[in-house]
Amino acid sequence: MHFKMIIVFVEDRKTDAVLTAARDNGATGATIIHNARGEGLKVSKTFFGLSLETQRDVLLMLVEEHLSRSILEKISDAGQFDSEPGTGIAFQLDVEDAVGVIAQAQKLTNDVEQLL
């Protein structure tokens, strides 16, 4: 079984919608890192050294490669990444090897077999 790592940077108010979309489309779980900070094309505004930008969450999901593209697209739709600039980004990376995923392997095998 081959995996992809989907990494999502999203406004914290959209985290739940993104997680729901990912799970509904085959993701079996996620690691969430709260209160990350980032900057885009424009430098963030500050007030006495405090950022006025909304906080971001970082989501890490290990997903089966056959499911990864559809999960990525559903994440984008749920987070409104293309329609509302600055709300977040998501991308996927190849995973060469993974351990500790035996519990998810049976569910993933069933899901992928249904797709094929």
C-alpha positions in Angstrom: 0.0 0.0 0.0 1.3 3.4 -0.9 0.6 6.6 0.9 0.6 10.4 0.4 0.9 13.0 3.1 -1.6 15.8 2.7 -0.5 19.0 4.5 -3.1 21.7 5.0 -2.7 25.2 6.3 -6.1 26.6 7.1 -7.8 29.4 9.1 -8.8 27.9 12.4 -12.5 28.7 11.8 -12.5 26.4 8.8 -10.6 23.5 10.4 -13.7 21.5 11.3 -15.2 21.8 7.8 -11.9 20.7 6.2 -11.5 17.7 8.6 -15.1 16.6 7.9 -14.6 16.8 4.1 -11.4 14.8 4.4 -12.9 12.1 6.6 -16.0 11.9 4.4 -13.8 11.2 1.4 -11.5 8.5 2.9 -9.1 10.1 5.3 -8.8 7.9 8.5 -7.5 10.6 10.8 -5.3 13.7 11.1 -2.8 15.4 13.3 -3.7 19.0 14.1 -1.2 21.6 15.1 -3.1 24.6 16.5 -2.2 28.3 16.4 0.4 28.3 13.6 1.3 31.7 12.1 2.1 32.4 8.5 2.4 35.2 6.0 1.3 35.4 2.4 1.8 38.0 -0.3 1.0 40.8 2.1 2.8 41.4 5.3 0.5 40.9 8.3 -0.7 43.9 10.2 0.3 44.3 13.8 -0.9 46.4 16.8 1.9 47.0 19.4 3.7 43.9 18.1 0.6 41.6 18.2 -0.5 40.1 15.0 -4.0 41.0 13.8 -4.2 38.1 11.4 -6.4 35.1 12.2 -4.7 32.0 13.6 -4.1 29.0 11.3 -4.1 25.3 12.0 -1.8 22.8 10.3 -3.4 19.5 9.5 -1.3 16.4 8.6 -3.1 13.4 7.0 -1.6 10.2 5.8 -3.9 8.9 3.1 -3.9 6.0 0.6 -2.6 7.3 -2.7 -5.6 6.4 -4.8 -7.8 8.5 -2.5 -5.4 11.5 -2.1 -6.4 13.6 -5.1 -10.2 13.5 -4.4 -9.5 14.2 -0.7 -7.3 17.2 -1.7 -10.0 18.6 -4.0 -12.7 18.2 -1.3 -10.5 19.9 1.3 -10.1 22.8 -1.1 -13.8 23.1 -1.7 -14.6 22.9 2.1 -12.0 25.5 3.0 -12.9 27.7 0.0 -9.2 28.0 -0.8 -9.7 29.1 -4.4 -12.8 31.3 -3.9 -11.5 33.2 -0.8 -7.7 34.1 -1.1 -5.8 33.8 2.1 -8.0 31.1 3.7 -5.5 28.3 3.3 -3.5 26.0 1.1 -3.2 22.2 0.8 -0.7 20.0 -0.9 0.4 16.4 -1.0 3.8 14.7 -0.8 4.8 11.2 -1.6 5.5 9.0 1.4 8.3 6.5 0.8 7.5 4.3 3.8 5.2 4.2 6.8 4.8 2.2 10.0 2.0 2.1 12.5 -0.8 2.1 10.0 -1.9 -1.5 10.3 -5.1 -0.6 12.1 -6.1 1.6 9.1 -4.9 -0.8 6.4 -8.0 -3.0 6.4 -10.4 0.0 6.1 -8.2 1.6 3.4 -8.0 -1.7 1.5 -11.8 -2.0 1.4 -12.2 1.7 0.4 -9.7 1.4 -2.5 -11.2 -1.9 -3.7 -14.6 -0.3 -4.0 -13.1 2.5 -6.1 -11.4 0.1 -8.5 
